[in-house]
Amino acid sequence: MLRKNIEFMSRKVFSCKKLLVRKSALFTNGPKASETFVLVTPYVDIPELIKQKSVIQKQLENRQANIDFQKVENLWAVYEELKKQRSDYDKKKTEISQQLGNLVKSEPDSDVTKKYKIQSDLVKENIKKLKVPLWSAEEAVMLEVLKLPNSLHAKTPLKEYQVIYSHSTTPINNKDHLTIGSEKNLINFKKNENYYLTGDAAIFELGAKFYFNNVLRNNKFIQFSNPDFVKSVIVEGCGEDHTDPDATFILHHNEDTKVNPDSRLHLTGGASLCSFFAYHAKNVVFAKSLPLNYFSMGRQYIPSPTEEDSLFHVSQASVVQIFNVTKDSKECDDSLDRIIGILKDAYTRLGYHYRIGFVPAHELALSESLRVVVEMYSSSMRKYVNVAEISVSGDFISKRLMFTYTEKKESKFPHIIYGTILNVPKLLACVLEQDSEFSIPDMFRIENWSMKS
């Protein structure tokens, strides 16, 4: 009867496997683990997730996510049943081995001894046959679990965008930044993947980066140097689809060889979340070193979401990216309030109209529990566009990429805040569309360029 159950469960798992298209660089098991170097094994507590089923389903509904949590529960039941059968066989194998050991000494050639030898061989064969279905069931459930989004922060609005601060008044004009940039020889725009800032626009770019560099240094942030390229496992660990060419720039082999889609390089730029986690994945820090306040100043590469020519849609940008690490949710919330205060002060001093708000749940990315955006009004697009954004991920990414800290000899997962506090092309576009004539802000002028040590 037990053997029939195994055959039934095997068919069920193999049926599931046929429908499954493997697309995970983050989780690797079974024979694939020998083909691919396993950098990290994400921490996932599936029984706890199932206990929180009603909460998760409500949050998926608020996010308008097309995810069926019941599928996770069903796959987990299959895996648990197969694991139980494997455990039962292991116990049976141990019992038979003990009895066989005694019989071999006293009755080596008896019919009873031969019977136990046959039973031992059958149990070993069943254990061997169960191995692949067990791996398949584990992979199936993990791939579904890794699609589940982060839990929502208490401050995340469920329906609509929520403004928490506004400065000055909205521009009233019909200006277009590309037209002004061309007329004033500030922008040589070919397409979203190819543009150049010239003259005062180039000074604006450098001045903006120096300005925000000093703002962060004055607030005890430390400048960090990151790689431009990251591996697929880091991209997926940060909540992006590592197989989606619209999410990241993926490097392809020129040679006509079979390439593992779960082990490629991605161009994200040194000023990106992925590049920070390329350093911190599978890393351990001491509790006394927290909080960590880092920032990176450089390029950020994101495929353009549209064919429309605009500085709002360019695929490469000069940005300033922050990375904040704290022990727990309480410290994380305190850091968030502090960072919002830094943004208020920095953007208010520039003198332009802007607003700060919380993004609704259905607009959040997989890894985000909360997103705060700084928006300026674009007269060409006739809507607000975000020139800066701060995201709270809590311990979501830390668990996926095994970033831990130790306290009292116990490993814990730190909470992360990350985001782009300056995006030069977007800020420049909005400044060019202000009611007044374009001029370089005083804080961006050459005489104010410096990087305090």
JOCORSUL-V509238 format. One record per run of one state. SS is the DSSP state (alpha for helix, beta for strand, coil for the rest). FROM is the first residue (numbers start at 1). LEN is the number of residues. If there is no record, write none. Layout:
ss->SS from->FROM len->LEN
ss->SS from->FROM len->LEN
//
This chain:
ss->coil from->1 len->1
ss->alpha from->2 len->18
ss->coil from->20 len->12
ss->alpha from->32 len->4
ss->coil from->36 len->10
ss->alpha from->46 len->6
ss->coil from->52 len->1
ss->alpha from->53 len->11
ss->coil from->64 len->5
ss->alpha from->69 len->38
ss->coil from->107 len->4
ss->alpha from->111 len->35
ss->coil from->146 len->16
ss->beta from->162 len->6
ss->coil from->168 len->9
ss->alpha from->177 len->7
ss->coil from->184 len->3
ss->beta from->187 len->5
ss->coil from->192 len->2
ss->beta from->194 len->4
ss->coil from->198 len->2
ss->alpha from->200 len->19
ss->coil from->219 len->3
ss->beta from->222 len->2
ss->coil from->224 len->5
ss->beta from->229 len->3
ss->alpha from->232 len->6
ss->coil from->238 len->11
ss->beta from->249 len->2
ss->coil from->251 len->14
ss->beta from->265 len->3
ss->coil from->268 len->5
ss->alpha from->273 len->8
ss->coil from->281 len->3
ss->beta from->284 len->3
ss->alpha from->287 len->3
ss->coil from->290 len->2
ss->beta from->292 len->10
ss->coil from->302 len->9
ss->alpha from->311 len->3
ss->coil from->314 len->2
ss->beta from->316 len->11
ss->coil from->327 len->2
ss->alpha from->329 len->22
ss->coil from->351 len->3
ss->beta from->354 len->5
ss->coil from->359 len->2
ss->alpha from->361 len->3
ss->coil from->364 len->6
ss->beta from->370 len->9
ss->coil from->379 len->4
ss->beta from->383 len->12
ss->coil from->395 len->1
ss->alpha from->396 len->5
ss->coil from->401 len->3
ss->beta from->404 len->4
ss->coil from->408 len->2
ss->beta from->410 len->4
ss->coil from->414 len->1
ss->beta from->415 len->9
ss->alpha from->424 len->9
ss->coil from->433 len->9
ss->alpha from->442 len->3
ss->coil from->445 len->1
ss->alpha from->446 len->3
ss->coil from->449 len->5
//
